[in-house]
């Protein structure tokens, strides 16, 4: 199969069988023989007669199907060669990575650029968005390379986007899902703990993030570092990029956050009042300041309020209700650092704090004790429930968490746990935090996936009560 010739004939490279037609070349990443056989049949139904697949299928291809096969021993590596042939990147890419906060920053930046009437797309955890419309869901924060390049191409040709905001995960980088993509601007939120089950250690995870930036950010590009990182990594990155240290930037540019009353926070820039936030100085404000710095570094003209009025990100400090001395917040916090960032700003507020939380199965077990200790320290009531147990026993995960809690309820059923949280809130008043899943719409138990969304369920309960 001559790929260069096929491109000249108008063929497109696709990795989603649902998008196939008679001008498609199907690139399948699967190594499962049963799935491959199904894909062969689906290709025939779609009139697609060109397949790029794993070398192991050479002896198992279905006869009597007029399909042209191209076999490869390294799918990820060959995908890069294929994208070099089929795709051109003629747009500005802003790459956002880090342990916590990348979705909030990436989506907020996308939203703000569109408010400034600059056509922009977003590719990440929340899906694929272009020009203020959600186009499709994505299965991973960083999708496979073929899908990713098609989305970038679609952003340019169909939606005429000037910028593409791309969330980049460490796992996606290791699996070569970023190909040869080079970004023009980078944001590193922080380097804490996550994906240790995949990378083996925190050190490996941090080194992977640094390597991701060095490989996929153009030399001399601006790189905003939101939180302090190891000085060794800072020096390493500063040799290749123009580092913007957020903490130093705020000091040098007279940007101040002043506490007002118990909860409110007032923002001043150059001694001018900009915005009053109805919550403590927390990661939401920090992320918005990152957006402000990015836009300034991009030499764009804008009014600060267009940035700081943009406080709602689905599943990130998502306020369900704030009245009758009751506050309910849904948040994606699923790491020790994420939990600390969410709860600590509320620590000096004199009211009852109730936290509903769990931990996912088949993931970093080391973070479980750290998360439960933090929740116990920063709350009055703890409700331990199921997150995504996957292949682990839910009871065993919860048993690990309750060891470090003093005033807890152990309720596996997540809906019952949320109802219990509202019951305690009615009885004691204060703040209810529902954490760990945020925007997610499913819950995974072994090989079964159930529909469940914290925002929807808590909103229903709040509506019925208030």
Secondary structure, DSSP 8 states (H G I E B T S, - for coil): --HHHHHHTT-EEES-GGG--TTEEEE-----HHHHHHHHHHHHHTT--EEEEEGGGTTT--TT---EEEEES-HHHHHHHHHHHH----SEEEEEE-SSSHHHHHHHHHHHHHHTT--EEEEETTEEEETTEEEE--SSSS--HHHHHHHHHHHHHTT--SEEEEE--HHHHHTTTTTT--EEEEEE-------HHHHSSHHHHHHHHHHHHHHHEEEEEEEEE-S---HHHHHHHHTTSEEEEHHHHHHHTTEEEEEETTTEEEEEETTEEEEEESS-S-HHHHHHHHHHHHHHHTT----HHHHHT---BTTBSEEEEEETTEEEEEE---SHHHHHHHHGGGTTS-S-EEEEE---TTS-THHHHHHHHHHHHT-SEEEE--S--BTS-HHHHHHHHHTT-SSEEE--SHHHHHHHHHHHHHHH-EEEEEES-TT--EEEETTEEEE--HHHHHHHHHHHH-
